[in-house]
Amino acid sequence: MSAVMQQQQGAATRTDPFLQVKDIHAYYGESYVVQGVSFDIAEGEILALLGRNGAGKTSTFRTLARLDNPTLTDGEIWFNGLPLHKMSSWQAARAGIQLVPEDRRIIPGLTVEENLQLALVAPGHGWPIERVYESFPRLGERRKQEGVTLSGGEQQMLAIARALVRDVKLLLLDEPYEGLAPVIVQEIERILHGIRELGITTIIVEQNAIAALRLSDRAVILDTGEVAFEGSAKEVLENADLRQQYLAV
C-alpha cells in the first residue's frame, strides 16, 4: 500500500476529536495562567469558552493559536491529527487555525479590500473576496475605505472576513460582541449563524455568555485557569445557579 493510500485510510478511520486539548499549562513569565486545561471539540461543532474576567479564556486562546505569549510548558494540543503543541504560530495558521483577536488588528493605512488581499498573500485560500462582499454587504460598500476608519461593528466584520478568506479549519473568536451596539450584535450573530451553517469548527470566547451559549453546541467554563465545567450549552442556559457561580460579574 502506498504512503498516500495509508494516509487516506488513516484519515477515514480516525475517531479522535477534531481538536483535543490535553492538560495544557502556560505562563506569562512567572504568572501561571493556564492550569491544566483539557477539552475536546468535534469537527463542525461550536464551543463557548466562558468565565469571568481573568479566568484564562484569552490566554487559552493564545495558547491554541501558538502565539509566543503565554508560553506552553506542558500538555498536548492535537488538531486534525496534527501535533499543534509542536508548532509555531505561522505553522498553526497554515494548518487552518484562524484567530480573530479582541482588538481586531485591522492594519492602518490599508483599505478594507487591501486588508483582505493581504490575508491572501500566503498559501491556503478560503472565500474569494467577492463572496465576502456578498455575505458582508457593508464591507462591499466600504471596500475602498481605510479599514481603521470603519465603525467598531464593521471592523469586527472585517476581522472575521479576513479569517474566512484563509483556508480556515478552526475559527477562534475572541469577544466578537465586545463594545458593539445591540443592533450590530444582531448583525454579527447573523454572520456567526451563517458560519455555523457552513460547518466551520468554532470556539467563541465571550463575556455575553447567553448570546454565545445560544449559538453553541457545548460549553467549557474556566475559573482561575482551570476547567470548572464542561458540558452542553443547553445545560448552562438552563442552570442559573451554575451561571451565577462562574459567570456572574
N, C-alpha and C positions, 0 to 999 in steps of 0.2 A: 504493500500500500504506500502511495506517495505521501510526502510530508503534508502537501496541501489537503489531500483527502483525509489524513489523520486530523488535521486542524478543523476541517469542516465537520467531521464526525464528532470531535470533542465539543464543538460549539453546539451541535444539535442535541447532544446528550447531557450537557451541563445543567445541573439543577441548582447550583449555588445562587444566592441573591445577586441582583444586578450590581448593587453596592453593598459591601459588607464592611462595617467599621468594627474593629475588634480591639477593645481595651486600649484605646489611644490615650497618650499622655503628652501634654505640650506645655511649654513655658515661654513667657516673655522674660528673658533674663532669669532671675530667681523666682519670679512670680508664677506659681503653679496654677494654670488657668483651665486646662482640660484634664480632668482627673479620672481616667479610666472609662471613657465614653465608649459604648458599644450599641449598635443598632444595625438593622438591615433595611433595604428598600428593594422592592421588586421593580422590574422594568415596566415603565408606563405609570407607575404609582406616583402620587403626590403626598409628600410628608411635610407636616408642620413641625418645625423645631422651635419650641416655645420655652419661655422662662422669663423671670423678671430681669431688669437691667442688671448687668454684671453676672448673670448666670452662666456665661460661657458660650452663648449661641454664636456670636460673630467669630470668636476665637476658634470654635469648632469648624465653622465655615472656612475660615482662612487656612486651617489645617487640611481640610479636604481639598482645597484648591492648590495646596502645596506651596503657599506663599512662604517667604523667608521667616516671617514672624506671625504667630508663635513657632517655636522650634519643636518639631515632633521628636520626642526622645524614646518612646516605646509604643508598641502596638502595631497593628497592621490595618491597611485600607485596601480592600480588593474591589476593583471596578471593572465590570465586564470581563472578569478573569485575569485582569492585569494588576500587578503589584503597585498600586498608586503610591504607597508609602515609600517606594524607592525612586520616585520621580521628582523632578524639579517642576516649578510652576509652568514653564513653557511646554514641557512634556505632557503634563496633565491637560493643558489646554489643547494640545494636538490630539490627545486621546478622546476629547469631547467634553471635558469639564469646562463649563462657562459660568463664571461668577459675575453677577450684577451687583456691585457693591452699593452700600447705603448712600455714599456720596456721588454715585453715578459715573464719575470720572469722564465727563464729556471733555473733549480736547479743545482748549481755547484756540481761536484763530481759524478753526475749520467749520465749514458749513455742515448742516445735517447730512447731506449726501457725502461729503468728504469724510465725515466720521464713519459712515457706513463703508465707504470704499476702502478706508484704511484697514478696517477689520477683515477685508477680503484679500489683503496682500499675501498673507501666509496661506499655505495649502490647507484644505479642509473647509469647503464651502457648503453652506446650507441654503437658506432662502435667497433667491435673486432680489435685487433692490426693488424692482417693480412689484414683487409680491409684498414686500414690506409696506410699500405705499398703499397697496390695496387693503391691507389689514390695519394700517395706521394712517388713515387719511390726513390727519393733522400734520404728520411728518411730510407727506407728499406736498401739502400746501406750502410747507416751510422748507422745502429741500435746499433752497439757496440761502437760507438764513443761518447766521452763525449759531452753532449749537448751544453755546453757553448763554445766549440771549433768549432762549426758549423759557416758557414758564416751567415751574417745578414738575408738573404733571407731564408736560411734553418732553422734558429731559428724561423723565423715567421711561416714557415710551421709547425714546431714542436708545437708552441704555439696554432695554430689553430687546429692541430690534437689532442692535449691534451684536448681541449674543446669538440671535436667531440666524443671522447671515453666516455664522460659523456652522460647522457640522456638529451641532450640539447634541450630546447624548445624555448629559446630566446638567440641568439648569439649576443654579444656586441663586436664589433671590433674597437679598438682604434688605429687609424693611421696605418692600415695594410701595407701601402706602404712607410712608413717613412724610409728614408735613403737607399732605395733599388735602385739598378741599373735598367734601363729600361727593360732589358731582364728578370730580376727577377720579376719586377712589372707585366709583362705579364704572368708569371707563377702563381703568386698569383691571378691575375684576372681569370685565367683559373680555379683555385681551387674554387674561390668565385662563378663563374658561375655554377660550379657543385653543390655547396651548395644551390644556388638559385633553381636549378632544383629539388633538394630533398625537396623543400618546407619548409626549415628551416627559421623561422622568424628571421630577422637580422636587426640590426641597425649599421650603419657604421659612425664613426667619421673620417674625412679625410681632410687634407689640399689640397690634389689633388682633388678639387671639381668636375672637369669634369669626372675623372675616376669613382668617387663614384656615380655621377648622372647617368652615362651610365649604371650602374649596378642596380640602384634603381628604385622603383616604385614611391615613393614620397620623398619629402624633407622638412625638418624643418631647418630654418636658425635662429641662435641665435645671438643676439647683446647685449653685456654687460649684460648677464644673463637673457635676456628676449627673447621671440619668436618674431622675426621680420617678418617672413614669414612661411606659411605652405601651401603646395600645391603639384602639381605633379612635378616629377623630370624633365619631358619634358618642363614644363613651365620655370624652372630655366635655363635649357640648351638653350632655345630659347630667353631668356631675358638678353641680355648683360648688360643693364643698371642695372638690379637687381643684377647681379654678381659683377659689378663694385662697386655698393653701399655698399654691405655687405661682399663680399668675396675677393675683390682685396687687395693685400698687398701693 
